[in-house]
Amino acid sequence: DQIHATLKIIAQDVKADAVIVDTSPAKVAVAAWVKELLPEKRHYLGLIPAFNPLYIHEQAQGIEAANADLFKKGLMAIAAPPGTPGEAIKLAADLTTLLGATPFFVDLAEADGMMASAHILPQLSAAALINTITGQPGWPDIRKVTGRPFASATAPTIFQDGSAALREAALHNRENILRVLDDMISNLTGLRADIAQEKSDDLKSRLEGAFEGQLKWRKERSAGDWHA
């Protein structure tokens, strides 16, 4: 939520052929801001860091979360606008390698689609879950029996960007967010229909599919062997 303002501030000082990188979840918007606000021959590259799977559930944030092997078995998606010089792309790839990650090249639109699903939707879903449960008339008593399911689904690390940044990310990645929200609503509607109509077999299939999908992802993400 501070990127646009930051670009305006640095525009008068950033030197020719400088490479500006960010890790925001809205690459198309940021690339447009760079083109609008910065002089020519200033190059933008969007990065999407995927950490070492050992630290996926790490609760620490900021400098407290620093680790020498943070990017081991990790990837760094690199999104470059059309026409970006090869030297700028190589710089981002070299930085990625120095960090211990593997470069993974995507275009800006693809990066936004990935972040909508993997980064923004989980946070919006958690926000909806919290608002739904805490908005119940019985919340004063419900809160007394909350346990691991509620705590895991609403852990502080889910909202790592803060509400202002999450709001801006959703608005500036609007088309992708609407698409994945529609998919989420469709899945919730399916669950509701199975329960309302007592379709035990359909509900079983839907839930087992979710459990198996999560288990498969966990194994693949822990191994980090995407070539296999």
Disulfide bonds with the S-S distance in Angstrom:
none
